[in-house]
């Protein structure tokens, strides 16, 4: 099956550009971990990556979480299609609007993912990312500013707007604690279980 236009765009990026984007993700995570910490004594942290644009990110995800958490990481990557991740370990085809397999995880991490999901299904992904956590775990969702600031349902590029305030109200109704952490291009919604 041929790669989607989106994933082909990543294939066309240089290794240097992938490194640059990975370094920005790490800076975002450093900022997030200034405001919240992972409450676990586990010797190894189990991290679920929800959506991944390019297989070269997987190595970087593993490295940055190991450095930030200062412990070994067992990384599992889930994506609705996985042709673009071929050859990498612990990659599973899965629609994350459905319950996330093989829980519990210490961290679930979705970087600019919700805008690719129909608005009415976005809550399912957020809830599943929290449900898959161990007690004290973190669900981290990073958004670009235009993803949540628009009042339109569809973004100009055909992606879906993220009604962040609405999802925060749903989290409050269920009694989940969360914070917003501002990062360079938007913000991170971090939910603690």
GUZASE-210128 format. One record per residue: residue number from 1; residue in one letter; x, y, z of N, C-alpha, C in turn. Coordinates in nm, 2 decimals, padded with zeros to 4 digits. Layout:
! GUZASE-210128
<pt NUM, A, <X, Y, Z>, <X, Y, Z>, <X, Y, Z>>
...
END
This chain:
! GUZASE-210128
<pt 1, X, <00.08, -00.12, 00.00>, <00.00, 00.00, 00.00>, <00.09, 00.13, 00.00>>
<pt 2, X, <00.06, 00.22, -00.09>, <00.15, 00.34, -00.09>, <00.13, 00.43, 00.03>>
<pt 3, X, <00.23, 00.50, 00.06>, <00.22, 00.59, 00.18>, <00.12, 00.71, 00.15>>
<pt 4, X, <00.06, 00.76, 00.26>, <-00.02, 00.88, 00.24>, <00.06, 01.00, 00.20>>
<pt 5, X, <00.00, 01.10, 00.15>, <00.07, 01.22, 00.12>, <00.14, 01.28, 00.24>>
<pt 6, X, <00.07, 01.27, 00.36>, <00.12, 01.32, 00.48>, <00.25, 01.24, 00.52>>
<pt 7, X, <00.25, 01.11, 00.52>, <00.37, 01.03, 00.56>, <00.48, 01.05, 00.45>>
<pt 8, X, <00.44, 01.06, 00.32>, <00.54, 01.08, 00.22>, <00.62, 01.21, 00.24>>
<pt 9, X, <00.54, 01.31, 00.29>, <00.61, 01.44, 00.32>, <00.72, 01.42, 00.43>>
<pt 10, X, <00.70, 01.33, 00.52>, <00.80, 01.30, 00.62>, <00.92, 01.23, 00.56>>
<pt 11, X, <00.89, 01.13, 00.48>, <01.00, 01.05, 00.41>, <01.09, 01.15, 00.33>>
<pt 12, X, <01.03, 01.25, 00.28>, <01.11, 01.35, 00.20>, <01.20, 01.44, 00.28>>
<pt 13, X, <01.17, 01.44, 00.41>, <01.25, 01.53, 00.50>, <01.39, 01.47, 00.52>>
<pt 14, X, <01.49, 01.55, 00.54>, <01.63, 01.51, 00.56>, <01.64, 01.45, 00.71>>
<pt 15, X, <01.74, 01.37, 00.73>, <01.77, 01.33, 00.87>, <01.79, 01.45, 00.96>>
<pt 16, X, <01.86, 01.55, 00.91>, <01.88, 01.67, 00.99>, <01.75, 01.74, 01.03>>
<pt 17, X, <01.65, 01.74, 00.95>, <01.52, 01.80, 00.98>, <01.45, 01.72, 01.08>>
<pt 18, X, <01.46, 01.58, 01.07>, <01.40, 01.50, 01.17>, <01.46, 01.52, 01.31>>
<pt 19, X, <01.60, 01.53, 01.31>, <01.67, 01.56, 01.44>, <01.62, 01.69, 01.49>>
<pt 20, X, <01.61, 01.79, 01.41>, <01.57, 01.93, 01.46>, <01.43, 01.92, 01.52>>
<pt 21, X, <01.34, 01.85, 01.45>, <01.20, 01.84, 01.51>, <01.20, 01.75, 01.64>>
<pt 22, X, <01.29, 01.65, 01.64>, <01.30, 01.57, 01.76>, <01.35, 01.65, 01.88>>
<pt 23, X, <01.45, 01.74, 01.85>, <01.50, 01.83, 01.96>, <01.40, 01.92, 02.01>>
<pt 24, X, <01.31, 01.97, 01.92>, <01.20, 02.06, 01.96>, <01.10, 01.98, 02.05>>
<pt 25, X, <01.07, 01.86, 02.02>, <00.99, 01.77, 02.10>, <01.05, 01.76, 02.24>>
<pt 26, X, <01.18, 01.74, 02.24>, <01.25, 01.72, 02.37>, <01.24, 01.85, 02.45>>
<pt 27, X, <01.26, 01.96, 02.39>, <01.25, 02.09, 02.46>, <01.10, 02.10, 02.52>>
<pt 28, X, <01.00, 02.06, 02.44>, <00.87, 02.07, 02.49>, <00.85, 01.98, 02.61>>
<pt 29, X, <00.90, 01.86, 02.61>, <00.89, 01.77, 02.72>, <00.97, 01.82, 02.84>>
<pt 30, X, <01.08, 01.88, 02.82>, <01.16, 01.94, 02.93>, <01.07, 02.05, 03.00>>
<pt 31, X, <01.00, 02.13, 02.92>, <00.92, 02.23, 02.98>, <00.80, 02.17, 03.06>>
<pt 32, X, <00.74, 02.06, 03.00>, <00.63, 01.99, 03.07>, <00.68, 01.94, 03.20>>
<pt 33, X, <00.80, 01.87, 03.20>, <00.84, 01.81, 03.32>, <00.89, 01.91, 03.43>>
<pt 34, X, <00.90, 02.04, 03.39>, <00.93, 02.14, 03.49>, <00.80, 02.16, 03.58>>
<pt 35, X, <00.68, 02.13, 03.52>, <00.56, 02.16, 03.59>, <00.49, 02.04, 03.65>>
<pt 36, X, <00.53, 01.92, 03.60>, <00.46, 01.80, 03.65>, <00.56, 01.68, 03.65>>
<pt 37, X, <00.55, 01.59, 03.74>, <00.64, 01.48, 03.74>, <00.57, 01.35, 03.74>>
<pt 38, X, <00.64, 01.25, 03.69>, <00.58, 01.11, 03.68>, <00.60, 01.05, 03.82>>
<pt 39, X, <00.49, 01.01, 03.88>, <00.49, 00.95, 04.01>, <00.50, 00.79, 04.00>>
<pt 40, X, <00.62, 00.75, 03.99>, <00.64, 00.60, 03.97>, <00.78, 00.56, 04.03>>
<pt 41, X, <00.78, 00.44, 04.09>, <00.91, 00.39, 04.13>, <00.95, 00.27, 04.04>>
<pt 42, X, <00.88, 00.25, 03.93>, <00.91, 00.15, 03.84>, <01.05, 00.16, 03.78>>
<pt 43, X, <01.13, 00.05, 03.78>, <01.26, 00.05, 03.73>, <01.27, 00.09, 03.58>>
<pt 44, X, <01.17, 00.05, 03.50>, <01.15, 00.08, 03.36>, <01.02, 00.15, 03.34>>
<pt 45, X, <01.03, 00.26, 03.26>, <00.90, 00.34, 03.23>, <00.84, 00.28, 03.10>>
<pt 46, X, <00.71, 00.25, 03.11>, <00.64, 00.21, 02.99>, <00.58, 00.33, 02.92>>
<pt 47, X, <00.62, 00.36, 02.80>, <00.57, 00.47, 02.73>, <00.50, 00.43, 02.60>>
<pt 48, X, <00.37, 00.48, 02.58>, <00.30, 00.45, 02.46>, <00.29, 00.58, 02.38>>
<pt 49, X, <00.35, 00.57, 02.26>, <00.34, 00.68, 02.16>, <00.22, 00.66, 02.08>>
<pt 50, X, <00.13, 00.76, 02.07>, <00.01, 00.75, 02.00>, <00.02, 00.84, 01.87>>
<pt 51, X, <00.05, 00.77, 01.77>, <00.07, 00.83, 01.64>, <00.21, 00.87, 01.62>>
<pt 52, X, <00.27, 00.85, 01.50>, <00.41, 00.88, 01.47>, <00.42, 00.90, 01.32>>
<pt 53, X, <00.47, 01.02, 01.29>, <00.48, 01.06, 01.15>, <00.58, 00.99, 01.07>>
<pt 54, X, <00.69, 00.95, 01.13>, <00.81, 00.89, 01.06>, <00.88, 00.80, 01.15>>
<pt 55, X, <00.93, 00.69, 01.09>, <01.00, 00.59, 01.17>, <01.12, 00.64, 01.24>>
<pt 56, X, <01.19, 00.74, 01.18>, <01.31, 00.79, 01.24>, <01.28, 00.86, 01.38>>
<pt 57, X, <01.16, 00.90, 01.40>, <01.12, 00.96, 01.53>, <01.13, 00.85, 01.65>>
<pt 58, X, <01.11, 00.73, 01.62>, <01.10, 00.62, 01.72>, <01.22, 00.62, 01.80>>
<pt 59, X, <01.34, 00.61, 01.74>, <01.47, 00.61, 01.81>, <01.48, 00.74, 01.90>>
<pt 60, X, <01.44, 00.85, 01.85>, <01.45, 00.98, 01.92>, <01.35, 00.98, 02.04>>
<pt 61, X, <01.23, 00.93, 02.02>, <01.13, 00.92, 02.13>, <01.20, 00.84, 02.24>>
<pt 62, X, <01.25, 00.72, 02.21>, <01.31, 00.64, 02.31>, <01.42, 00.71, 02.39>>
<pt 63, X, <01.51, 00.78, 02.31>, <01.63, 00.85, 02.37>, <01.58, 00.96, 02.46>>
<pt 64, X, <01.48, 01.04, 02.41>, <01.45, 01.16, 02.49>, <01.37, 01.12, 02.62>>
<pt 65, X, <01.29, 01.02, 02.62>, <01.22, 00.98, 02.74>, <01.32, 00.91, 02.84>>
<pt 66, X, <01.42, 00.84, 02.79>, <01.52, 00.78, 02.88>, <01.60, 00.89, 02.94>>
<pt 67, X, <01.64, 00.99, 02.87>, <01.71, 01.10, 02.92>, <01.63, 01.18, 03.02>>
<pt 68, X, <01.51, 01.21, 02.99>, <01.42, 01.30, 03.08>, <01.38, 01.22, 03.20>>
<pt 69, X, <01.35, 01.09, 03.19>, <01.31, 01.02, 03.31>, <01.42, 00.95, 03.39>>
<pt 70, X, <01.54, 00.95, 03.32>, <01.66, 00.90, 03.38>, <01.64, 00.75, 03.42>>
<pt 71, X, <01.58, 00.68, 03.33>, <01.57, 00.53, 03.35>, <01.54, 00.47, 03.22>>
<pt 72, X, <01.55, 00.34, 03.21>, <01.52, 00.27, 03.08>, <01.37, 00.28, 03.05>>
<pt 73, X, <01.35, 00.28, 02.92>, <01.21, 00.30, 02.87>, <01.17, 00.18, 02.78>>
<pt 74, X, <01.05, 00.13, 02.80>, <00.99, 00.03, 02.71>, <00.89, 00.11, 02.63>>
<pt 75, X, <00.93, 00.14, 02.50>, <00.85, 00.22, 02.41>, <00.77, 00.14, 02.32>>
<pt 76, X, <00.64, 00.17, 02.31>, <00.54, 00.11, 02.22>, <00.48, 00.22, 02.14>>
<pt 77, X, <00.48, 00.20, 02.00>, <00.42, 00.30, 01.91>, <00.30, 00.25, 01.85>>
<pt 78, X, <00.19, 00.32, 01.85>, <00.06, 00.29, 01.79>, <00.03, 00.39, 01.68>>
<pt 79, X, <-00.02, 00.34, 01.57>, <-00.06, 00.43, 01.47>, <-00.17, 00.36, 01.39>>
<pt 80, X, <-00.26, 00.44, 01.33>, <-00.37, 00.38, 01.26>, <-00.33, 00.31, 01.13>>
<pt 81, X, <-00.21, 00.36, 01.07>, <-00.15, 00.28, 00.97>, <00.00, 00.27, 01.00>>
<pt 82, X, <00.06, 00.17, 00.96>, <00.20, 00.15, 01.00>, <00.30, 00.12, 00.89>>
<pt 83, X, <00.26, 00.14, 00.76>, <00.35, 00.11, 00.65>, <00.47, 00.21, 00.66>>
<pt 84, X, <00.45, 00.33, 00.71>, <00.55, 00.43, 00.72>, <00.65, 00.40, 00.83>>
<pt 85, X, <00.62, 00.31, 00.92>, <00.70, 00.27, 01.04>, <00.77, 00.13, 01.02>>
<pt 86, X, <00.76, 00.08, 00.90>, <00.81, -00.06, 00.87>, <00.96, -00.07, 00.91>>
<pt 87, X, <00.99, -00.18, 00.98>, <01.12, -00.21, 01.02>, <01.16, -00.17, 01.16>>
<pt 88, X, <01.07, -00.10, 01.22>, <01.09, -00.06, 01.36>, <01.03, -00.16, 01.46>>
<pt 89, X, <01.08, -00.17, 01.58>, <01.03, -00.26, 01.68>, <00.92, -00.20, 01.76>>
<pt 90, X, <00.83, -00.29, 01.81>, <00.72, -00.25, 01.90>, <00.63, -00.14, 01.84>>
<pt 91, X, <00.60, -00.17, 01.71>, <00.50, -00.08, 01.64>, <00.38, -00.16, 01.61>>
<pt 92, X, <00.26, -00.11, 01.64>, <00.14, -00.18, 01.63>, <00.03, -00.09, 01.56>>
<pt 93, X, <-00.03, -00.15, 01.46>, <-00.14, -00.08, 01.40>, <-00.26, -00.08, 01.49>>
<pt 94, X, <-00.31, 00.04, 01.52>, <-00.42, 00.05, 01.62>, <-00.48, 00.19, 01.60>>
<pt 95, X, <-00.61, 00.19, 01.61>, <-00.69, 00.32, 01.61>, <-00.70, 00.36, 01.76>>
<pt 96, X, <-00.64, 00.46, 01.80>, <-00.63, 00.50, 01.94>, <-00.76, 00.56, 01.99>>
<pt 97, X, <-00.86, 00.57, 01.90>, <-01.00, 00.61, 01.96>, <-01.06, 00.49, 02.02>>
<pt 98, X, <-01.00, 00.38, 02.01>, <-01.04, 00.25, 02.07>, <-00.94, 00.23, 02.19>>
<pt 99, X, <-00.98, 00.15, 02.29>, <-00.89, 00.13, 02.41>, <-00.75, 00.08, 02.36>>
<pt 100, X, <-00.65, 00.14, 02.43>, <-00.51, 00.12, 02.39>, <-00.47, -00.02, 02.45>>
<pt 101, X, <-00.41, -00.10, 02.36>, <-00.37, -00.24, 02.40>, <-00.26, -00.24, 02.50>>
<pt 102, X, <-00.26, -00.35, 02.58>, <-00.15, -00.39, 02.67>, <-00.11, -00.29, 02.77>>
<pt 103, X, <-00.22, -00.23, 02.84>, <-00.19, -00.13, 02.95>, <-00.14, -00.21, 03.07>>
<pt 104, X, <-00.10, -00.15, 03.17>, <-00.09, 00.00, 03.19>, <00.05, 00.05, 03.15>>
<pt 105, X, <00.04, 00.18, 03.12>, <00.16, 00.26, 03.08>, <00.19, 00.37, 03.18>>
<pt 106, X, <00.31, 00.41, 03.19>, <00.35, 00.52, 03.28>, <00.32, 00.65, 03.21>>
<pt 107, X, <00.34, 00.65, 03.08>, <00.31, 00.78, 03.00>, <00.25, 00.74, 02.87>>
<pt 108, X, <00.15, 00.81, 02.83>, <00.09, 00.81, 02.69>, <00.12, 00.95, 02.63>>
<pt 109, X, <00.17, 00.95, 02.51>, <00.22, 01.07, 02.45>, <00.17, 01.08, 02.31>>
<pt 110, X, <00.09, 01.19, 02.28>, <00.03, 01.22, 02.15>, <00.08, 01.36, 02.11>>
<pt 111, X, <00.16, 01.37, 02.01>, <00.22, 01.50, 01.97>, <00.15, 01.54, 01.84>>
<pt 112, X, <00.07, 01.65, 01.86>, <-00.01, 01.71, 01.75>, <-00.09, 01.60, 01.67>>
<pt 113, X, <-00.16, 01.52, 01.74>, <-00.23, 01.41, 01.69>, <-00.38, 01.44, 01.67>>
<pt 114, X, <-00.44, 01.51, 01.77>, <-00.59, 01.52, 01.77>, <-00.65, 01.59, 01.64>>
<pt 115, X, <-00.57, 01.68, 01.58>, <-00.62, 01.75, 01.46>, <-00.64, 01.65, 01.35>>
<pt 116, X, <-00.59, 01.53, 01.35>, <-00.61, 01.43, 01.25>, <-00.73, 01.34, 01.27>>
<pt 117, X, <-00.80, 01.37, 01.38>, <-00.91, 01.29, 01.42>, <-01.04, 01.37, 01.42>>
<pt 118, X, <-01.15, 01.31, 01.37>, <-01.27, 01.38, 01.37>, <-01.31, 01.43, 01.51>>
<pt 119, X, <-01.36, 01.56, 01.51>, <-01.38, 01.62, 01.64>, <-01.46, 01.53, 01.74>>
<pt 120, X, <-01.56, 01.47, 01.69>, <-01.64, 01.39, 01.79>, <-01.57, 01.26, 01.84>>
<pt 121, X, <-01.46, 01.23, 01.78>, <-01.39, 01.11, 01.82>, <-01.27, 01.15, 01.90>>
<pt 122, X, <-01.23, 01.27, 01.91>, <-01.12, 01.32, 01.98>, <-01.13, 01.28, 02.13>>
<pt 123, X, <-01.24, 01.30, 02.19>, <-01.26, 01.27, 02.33>, <-01.23, 01.12, 02.36>>
<pt 124, X, <-01.26, 01.03, 02.27>, <-01.24, 00.89, 02.29>, <-01.08, 00.87, 02.30>>
<pt 125, X, <-01.01, 00.94, 02.22>, <-00.86, 00.92, 02.23>, <-00.81, 00.98, 02.36>>
<pt 126, X, <-00.85, 01.09, 02.40>, <-00.81, 01.15, 02.52>, <-00.84, 01.06, 02.64>>
<pt 127, X, <-00.96, 01.01, 02.65>, <-01.01, 00.92, 02.75>, <-00.93, 00.79, 02.75>>
<pt 128, X, <-00.90, 00.73, 02.64>, <-00.83, 00.61, 02.63>, <-00.68, 00.63, 02.67>>
<pt 129, X, <-00.63, 00.75, 02.64>, <-00.49, 00.78, 02.68>, <-00.47, 00.78, 02.83>>
<pt 130, X, <-00.58, 00.82, 02.90>, <-00.58, 00.83, 03.05>, <-00.61, 00.69, 03.10>>
<pt 131, X, <-00.71, 00.62, 03.05>, <-00.75, 00.49, 03.10>, <-00.63, 00.39, 03.09>>
<pt 132, X, <-00.54, 00.41, 02.99>, <-00.43, 00.31, 02.97>, <-00.32, 00.34, 03.07>>
<pt 133, X, <-00.33, 00.44, 03.16>, <-00.22, 00.47, 03.25>, <-00.23, 00.39, 03.38>>
<pt 134, X, <-00.11, 00.38, 03.44>, <-00.10, 00.33, 03.58>, <-00.13, 00.45, 03.67>>
<pt 135, X, <-00.17, 00.42, 03.79>, <-00.18, 00.53, 03.89>, <-00.06, 00.61, 03.90>>
<pt 136, X, <-00.07, 00.75, 03.89>, <00.05, 00.84, 03.89>, <00.10, 00.86, 03.75>>
<pt 137, X, <00.05, 00.80, 03.65>, <00.09, 00.82, 03.52>, <00.05, 00.95, 03.45>>
<pt 138, X, <00.11, 00.98, 03.34>, <00.08, 01.10, 03.27>, <00.03, 01.08, 03.12>>
<pt 139, X, <-00.08, 01.14, 03.08>, <-00.12, 01.15, 02.94>, <-00.08, 01.29, 02.89>>
<pt 140, X, <00.01, 01.29, 02.79>, <00.06, 01.42, 02.74>, <00.01, 01.43, 02.60>>
<pt 141, X, <-00.07, 01.54, 02.58>, <-00.12, 01.58, 02.44>, <-00.06, 01.72, 02.41>>
<pt 142, X, <00.02, 01.72, 02.30>, <00.07, 01.85, 02.26>, <-00.01, 01.90, 02.14>>
<pt 143, X, <-00.04, 02.03, 02.14>, <-00.12, 02.09, 02.03>, <-00.04, 02.21, 01.97>>
<pt 144, X, <-00.05, 02.23, 01.84>, <-00.01, 02.36, 01.78>, <-00.12, 02.46, 01.81>>
<pt 145, X, <-00.08, 02.59, 01.82>, <-00.18, 02.69, 01.86>, <-00.30, 02.69, 01.77>>
<pt 146, X, <-00.28, 02.68, 01.64>, <-00.40, 02.69, 01.55>, <-00.49, 02.57, 01.56>>
<pt 147, X, <-00.45, 02.46, 01.62>, <-00.54, 02.35, 01.64>, <-00.65, 02.38, 01.74>>
<pt 148, X, <-00.62, 02.46, 01.84>, <-00.72, 02.48, 01.94>, <-00.78, 02.62, 01.95>>
<pt 149, X, <-00.72, 02.72, 01.87>, <-00.76, 02.85, 01.88>, <-00.87, 02.89, 01.78>>
<pt 150, X, <-00.89, 02.80, 01.68>, <-00.99, 02.83, 01.58>, <-01.13, 02.80, 01.63>>
<pt 151, X, <-01.23, 02.88, 01.58>, <-01.37, 02.86, 01.61>, <-01.43, 02.77, 01.51>>
<pt 152, X, <-01.36, 02.75, 01.40>, <-01.41, 02.66, 01.29>, <-01.40, 02.52, 01.33>>
<pt 153, X, <-01.48, 02.43, 01.27>, <-01.47, 02.29, 01.30>, <-01.36, 02.23, 01.22>>
<pt 154, X, <-01.34, 02.28, 01.10>, <-01.23, 02.23, 01.01>, <-01.12, 02.34, 01.00>>
<pt 155, X, <-01.00, 02.29, 01.01>, <-00.89, 02.39, 00.99>, <-00.87, 02.41, 00.84>>
<pt 156, X, <-00.80, 02.51, 00.80>, <-00.79, 02.54, 00.66>, <-00.72, 02.43, 00.57>>
<pt 157, X, <-00.65, 02.34, 00.64>, <-00.58, 02.23, 00.56>, <-00.67, 02.11, 00.56>>
<pt 158, X, <-00.79, 02.12, 00.61>, <-00.88, 02.00, 00.60>, <-00.87, 01.91, 00.73>>
<pt 159, X, <-00.78, 01.95, 00.82>, <-00.77, 01.88, 00.95>, <-00.88, 01.94, 01.04>>
<pt 160, X, <-00.89, 01.87, 01.16>, <-01.00, 01.90, 01.25>, <-00.95, 01.99, 01.36>>
<pt 161, X, <-01.04, 02.09, 01.40>, <-01.01, 02.18, 01.51>, <-01.02, 02.09, 01.64>>
<pt 162, X, <-00.95, 02.14, 01.75>, <-00.95, 02.07, 01.88>, <-01.02, 02.16, 01.98>>
<pt 163, X, <-01.15, 02.13, 02.02>, <-01.22, 02.21, 02.12>, <-01.16, 02.18, 02.26>>
<pt 164, X, <-01.04, 02.24, 02.28>, <-00.97, 02.20, 02.40>, <-01.05, 02.23, 02.53>>
<pt 165, X, <-01.12, 02.35, 02.54>, <-01.20, 02.38, 02.66>, <-01.31, 02.27, 02.68>>
<pt 166, X, <-01.37, 02.22, 02.58>, <-01.47, 02.12, 02.59>, <-01.41, 01.99, 02.65>>
<pt 167, X, <-01.29, 01.95, 02.60>, <-01.23, 01.83, 02.65>, <-01.18, 01.85, 02.79>>
<pt 168, X, <-01.14, 01.97, 02.83>, <-01.10, 01.99, 02.97>, <-01.22, 01.98, 03.06>>
<pt 169, X, <-01.34, 02.03, 03.02>, <-01.46, 02.02, 03.10>, <-01.49, 01.87, 03.12>>
<pt 170, X, <-01.48, 01.79, 03.01>, <-01.50, 01.65, 03.03>, <-01.41, 01.58, 03.13>>
<pt 171, X, <-01.28, 01.62, 03.13>, <-01.19, 01.57, 03.22>, <-01.23, 01.61, 03.37>>
<pt 172, X, <-01.27, 01.73, 03.38>, <-01.32, 01.78, 03.51>, <-01.43, 01.70, 03.56>>
<pt 173, X, <-01.53, 01.67, 03.47>, <-01.65, 01.60, 03.51>, <-01.61, 01.46, 03.57>>
<pt 174, X, <-01.50, 01.40, 03.51>, <-01.46, 01.27, 03.56>, <-01.36, 01.28, 03.67>>
<pt 175, X, <-01.33, 01.40, 03.72>, <-01.24, 01.41, 03.83>, <-01.09, 01.40, 03.80>>
<pt 176, X, <-01.05, 01.41, 03.68>, <-00.91, 01.40, 03.64>, <-00.84, 01.53, 03.66>>
<pt 177, X, <-00.72, 01.53, 03.72>, <-00.64, 01.65, 03.73>, <-00.56, 01.67, 03.61>>
<pt 178, X, <-00.55, 01.80, 03.56>, <-00.47, 01.83, 03.44>, <-00.42, 01.97, 03.46>>
<pt 179, X, <-00.31, 01.99, 03.37>, <-00.26, 02.13, 03.36>, <-00.23, 02.15, 03.22>>
<pt 180, X, <-00.23, 02.28, 03.18>, <-00.18, 02.33, 03.05>, <-00.04, 02.38, 03.07>>
<pt 181, X, <00.05, 02.34, 02.98>, <00.18, 02.39, 02.98>, <00.21, 02.45, 02.84>>
<pt 182, X, <00.24, 02.58, 02.84>, <00.27, 02.64, 02.72>, <00.41, 02.61, 02.66>>
<pt 183, X, <00.41, 02.57, 02.54>, <00.53, 02.53, 02.47>, <00.55, 02.63, 02.35>>
<pt 184, X, <00.66, 02.61, 02.28>, <00.69, 02.71, 02.17>, <00.58, 02.73, 02.07>>
<pt 185, X, <00.52, 02.62, 02.02>, <00.42, 02.64, 01.91>, <00.28, 02.63, 01.96>>
<pt 186, X, <00.25, 02.61, 02.09>, <00.12, 02.59, 02.14>, <00.11, 02.56, 02.28>>
<pt 187, X, <00.05, 02.45, 02.31>, <00.05, 02.40, 02.45>, <00.04, 02.25, 02.46>>
<pt 188, X, <00.06, 02.21, 02.58>, <00.05, 02.07, 02.61>, <-00.06, 02.05, 02.72>>
<pt 189, X, <-00.15, 01.96, 02.70>, <-00.25, 01.93, 02.80>, <-00.19, 01.80, 02.87>>
<pt 190, X, <-00.17, 01.81, 03.00>, <-00.11, 01.70, 03.07>, <-00.21, 01.65, 03.18>>
<pt 191, X, <-00.25, 01.53, 03.16>, <-00.35, 01.47, 03.26>, <-00.28, 01.37, 03.34>>
<pt 192, X, <-00.30, 01.38, 03.48>, <-00.24, 01.29, 03.57>, <-00.34, 01.20, 03.62>>
<pt 193, X, <-00.31, 01.07, 03.62>, <-00.41, 00.97, 03.67>, <-00.38, 00.95, 03.82>>
END
